[in-house]
């Protein structure tokens, strides 16, 4: 930060007026790729919120006469399926193997992906940053204790742990007494189509990486002169942490969390892919891909359409995240 | 430094112990046992089976028994009295004795195999795929990141980062079916499923068919599907951290004292910029290994992933324990490695 202030004093005056966050927002709005990404994310959010109004059919409604039906335009893209496919324009991107409208399932599926993304990122950033900063700044015994705990948690293979926990929650909570906490959690989970346990699973495993990164950065930063200077001027610990260290570690942390959001989305997709994610009729892009992958030779579009949707969502978050990175990293100021 | 390394390794054992305990507790907290089936077995048979596998003992005893089998070397007169007692390390000692070490126990669901068998036959497949995916990731990711950073805000930067965003935005769950359809079904160039190497393997994991097309044609799609995602992470991290370092004062100093641009980049900038990258490589390899379930499931590869998922639904306690401990071991080792590299690369970091 000191670097750019020395080089461009006028810019730093403006920074002071606008403040760190307004400045970041301003820079974000100037980045076209991130605007496109942000636009896509907003569209997805709207699609998820108003799914019941947009979707032409319900996600579980079946038309047994039209299982695996494909509309005309799909047979143009995938000519191989023309000879044997049931052609019907009732469903705009086709029906799945039990005759449910794929477009409606796809629209409702956005809900799962987005909620997982938001919850995962929030947990990871908040817990991880506070934990890592505290540990790295105080050092010594505190650091030792806190990081040993992270070590233990971190050494748990996260995907294995999520899978194990899903199995644990699903089977043990299903048999619990009414009125108990586990019964309540299970009924909440049932209500949300099996999402609660996905959050718990992702939440428990998500924050450690951020904490380690934050601590690693602080470990190096606290040895640098500006921290020493702040200490010499009598700044309190919390002031040093939040005013001096946080802005310096925020860039790498935002990059890390941004990189992780698509990870949460794909974790959910994979859990649903192997059947441990959302419960049966609730649509998730992962379970749609799984259903489609079985018939990849006969009806390739059933797997490829949700796969593309999943990739597009992750594209959007990545574009947005890239813009956020450029906007938030104070050291990149004045370099454009 | 030496003391620090020893300390870290000691911690590693404690971590593994705690993990084994948590896993053990979680496994047994789930109602139902390995012999609970749709069609209930007669109680005498269940009692016999449980006695055979020591499941009738109290939990603490079961746990200690397990740890004893895995950790403590045993010396006995005969080779392996029963299949269940077979161990990963078996050395014949003078005097007709045998030293046996590391026995992960039987697999409940497939009676003819032990967990050791599964490790011997399935884990190498996962490691092969993991290593090749990592090589793909690093060879694509590192140059991409360095070029993008050195030519910041040019067309090269834009192209490099577009490739990276593309890679990170295609999860294996999405890329797998697309690749299978393009190269396996439509073009028929590569087999859509299967694996081209069978045990026995040289040096635990090197396939004997390494030189043949038969091995590589099965490897290309899955390694690419896994590798591109990780290459994107490497590229973005390399770029971000190199950009930060390039604007540091000491880089200006290095230039000011007349060092060539190549020396400044390689010796001063890259060495420091690679700290976060190195930090992520170790856990990344462990992450690649433990995350291979996805690609193994999508491409029908006979690695560890398939066995772990079925073992959870089957309550196959020894397989669950073994798999988690084995993967946790990889993760811990990689983290220890990272911390040591950290200390070596950045002398400002002090551990006291």
Interface residues (C-beta under 8 A of the other chain):
Chain A: X3 X4 X80 X148 X151 X152 X154 X155 X156 X157 X158 X159 X160 X161 X163 X164 X165 X167 X168 X171 X172 X175 X213 X216 X219 X220 X223 X224 X251 X252 X255 X259 X262 X265 X266 X269 X270 X273 X274 X286 X289 X292 X293 X296 X297 X300 X303 X304 X306 X307 X308 X310 X311 X312 X314 X315 X318 X319 X322 X325 X329 X331 X332 X335 X336
Chain B: X11 X15 X16 X18 X19 X22 X23 X26 X27 X29 X30 X31 X32 X152 X153 X161 X165 X166 X168 X169 X170 X171 X172 X173 X174 X175 X176 X177 X178 X180 X181 X185 X186 X192 X233 X236 X237 X240 X241 X243 X244 X247 X248 X249 X276 X279 X283 X286 X287 X290 X291 X293 X294 X297 X298 X308 X309 X312 X313 X320 X323 X324 X327 X328 X331 X332 X335 X342 X346 X348 X349 X350
